[in-house]
Amino acid sequence: MNAVAAAVDIDARLRVVDWGAITGELDAYGCAMLDALLSPQECRALAGLYPHDALFRSRVVMGRHGFGRGEYKYFSYPLPDAVASLRDTVYPRLVPIANRWNAAMGSEVRYPDTHAAFLQRCHAAGQSRPTPLLLQYGAGDYNCLYQDLYGEHVFPLQVAVLLSEPVRDFSGGEFVLTEQRPRMQSRVDVLPWRQGDAVIFAVHQRPVPGTRGSYRVNLRHGVSRVRSGHRHTLGIIFHDAA
């Protein structure tokens, strides 16, 4: 699949998504599901890239840094066609949500319509390292709660795509999202997803309406312990790293 075909194919799938419903879920919960965004064949092809070190700029073993257990690799530029197309075609659909969230939270930051323009902003500020990544977990592995913050410029939403099939390929390994509101206990969301499903979720903060206007809540995401098998996930982060 060449770059043009990949972009057209993914864009066609996104055009039939009910973005009104997605927006409502993101506003209410800070996350939303895109069912069957990738085919099983595409998932297997992406997961199969993991051993090819030439495609990646770095490998992180979580246990060495206290992040959990498991590992992940950040892609190098140029990104694989499917990864670049996901980044470029999902981004503009999220820009109106991101700009509205920032306005509600009192931030003056606004995001350009295209991902290329946003990357120019990142790169001008010294954030030039690509952040899309593949994550690999085996039995006993997990990912502690965290946030993907890599520099001054942060796009407030990101996407993860499950490349493995629950039950068949692995057990456990649920995607977990926590939300901490001021003076309240944390709320936890565990998302049920299948191979090829994607979850859109808040990177750091989102606005919640209150009696005196909107206030910020803090979100973190992670992965529960994988009990058996192997789990691969594709992460699409829209800002680059310093």
URCOR-V150839 format. One record per residue. N is the residue number from 1. RES is the residue in one letter. SS is DSSP state (a for helix, b for strand, c for the rest). Layout:
n: [N N]
res: [RES RES]
ss: [SS SS]
//
This chain:
n: [1 2 3 4 5 6 7 8 9 10 11 12 13 14 15 16 17 18 19 20 21 22 23 24 25 26 27 28 29 30 31 32 33 34 35 36 37 38 39 40 41 42 43 44 45 46 47 48 49 50 51 52 53 54 55 56 57 58 59 60 61 62 63 64 65 66 67 68 69 70 71 72 73 74 75 76 77 78 79 80 81 82 83 84 85 86 87 88 89 90 91 92 93 94 95 96 97 98 99 100 101 102 103 104 105 106 107 108 109 110 111 112 113 114 115 116 117 118 119 120 121 122 123 124 125 126 127 128 129 130 131 132 133 134 135 136 137 138 139 140 141 142 143 144 145 146 147 148 149 150 151 152 153 154 155 156 157 158 159 160 161 162 163 164 165 166 167 168 169 170 171 172 173 174 175 176 177 178 179 180 181 182 183 184 185 186 187 188 189 190 191 192 193 194 195 196 197 198 199 200 201 202 203 204 205 206 207 208 209 210 211 212 213 214 215 216 217 218 219 220 221 222 223 224 225 226 227 228 229 230 231 232 233 234 235 236 237 238 239 240 241 242]
res: [M N A V A A A V D I D A R L R V V D W G A I T G E L D A Y G C A M L D A L L S P Q E C R A L A G L Y P H D A L F R S R V V M G R H G F G R G E Y K Y F S Y P L P D A V A S L R D T V Y P R L V P I A N R W N A A M G S E V R Y P D T H A A F L Q R C H A A G Q S R P T P L L L Q Y G A G D Y N C L Y Q D L Y G E H V F P L Q V A V L L S E P V R D F S G G E F V L T E Q R P R M Q S R V D V L P W R Q G D A V I F A V H Q R P V P G T R G S Y R V N L R H G V S R V R S G H R H T L G I I F H D A A]
ss: [c c a a a a a a a a a a a a a c c c a a a a a a a a a a a c b b b b c c c c c a a a a a a a a c c c c c a a a b b b b b b a a a c c c b b c b b b b b c c c c c a a a a a a a a a a a a a a a a a a a a a a a a c c c c c c c c c c a a a a a a a a a a c c c c b c c c b b b b b c c c c b b b b b c c c c c c c c c c b b b b b b c c c b c c c b b b c c b b b b b b c c c c c c b b b b b c c c c c c b b b b b c c b b b b b b c c b b b b b b b b b b b c c b b b b c b b b b b b c c c c b c]
//
